[in-house]
Amino acid sequence: MAQCSVQIRFPLNSTSLQKTILAARCVFLACGIALSSWAPMVPVVKERLALDDSGIGGLLLFLGAGAIVTMPATGWLISRIGSKMVILLATILLGITLPSLLATNTPALTAVVLFLFGSGIGAIDVGVNAQGLQIQDIGKKPVMSSLHGWFSIGGLAGPMVILLLDYFNIIPFYALVIVSVLLIFLVFGVSSHLLKAGIERETAGGREDGKKPGGGVAWLHPRVLFLGVMCFIVFLAEGAVLDWSGIFLRDVKVVEENLLGLGYAAFSVAMAFMRLVGDKVVSKIPGRVIVATGSFVTATGFLVAVMASWLPLILFGFVLVGLGAANIVPIFFSESGRVKGVPATAAIAAVTTIGYAGQLAGPAALGFIAEKAGLSVSFGCTAALMLLIGISYVISTGVKRSGEIS
């Protein structure tokens, strides 16, 4: 069994634990709001900088690049100063860079700020997932699904906040200033209940040489790599809905322009709901069953969306994708923190980095397939990859259990 060493500087009775869970939820919520508040501003930046579609597309890559570059270093940083301090520093960075995205006047400077903004997103994401792992170890019950559900809620709330501020004729720059101030107050307001220490697990008895395993081991460990690739595919599926559902509805299903956002909305609401109830599901059903079932439901959802011609049935397909995919990544993240011989912070950073690379590069790969064979084929390929997740994970967990028994 993996051993966990966690230093807590205040007693975690039942009330304290609930406050800590609430604090982690608020951080996930803030991260979701920060990222989704930027999305409505993309057209504003495109117009201000007079960019064409390829120009704004290339610029947006810097956000993902910032996150992917920062995530591995965040695992190391958490082991030095703790996930709480990382979260607070990342929140300040988000608060500064979010409105600054509308204050830059050249593509080059905007790219730098986007990189820093992505770095903040990546750091806070790894930090709060480390908090989630600590909470699970201390409370002895799953919490990762519901925590990720609050990120999904933030993803829905961000554009609504921007829309509300726009209703009161607040210009975009000041709208992002207001959002940034609210995010900083939200995170710092609950920060006293965040866990202060990092989390590090080792195999029972440690390494043969008596030294603690280094973070670089995480990237070479077969189980960590496997979980990372599985997350890559799930994030690819999520990115497919985010980036391509509107175009799919318009070009393939010939849906009216004002209804193009319904696909992603159906997916997002379903995912948020399923994640909020996911902890109860995870506590009663083995993870391998949830991953296998979720993968099958997700694949079915993509196929329903491709094959259906009636809009409500197409949207039902996107609902299935959200319901099926909702609890797969939280399970993978939780397992990454239990890999023997690898520090949990290094493992979660590695899996998160590989996974988010799927959200960045995956939709571009699907776009290449769509250009050659059509979006329906792209969605069909995504369905096949999701089925591959379910099959390979069940096989791998079966092999893992056999190895442990022997």
Helices and strands as residue ranges (DSSP letters): E 3-6, H 14-38, G 39-41, H 42-48, H 53-81, H 83-100, H 107-139, H 144-167, H 172-190, G 191-193, E 199-202, H 216-220, H 222-247, I 248-252, G 257-259, H 262-276, H 278-284, H 287-307, H 311-325, H 328-336, H 344-373, H 375-405
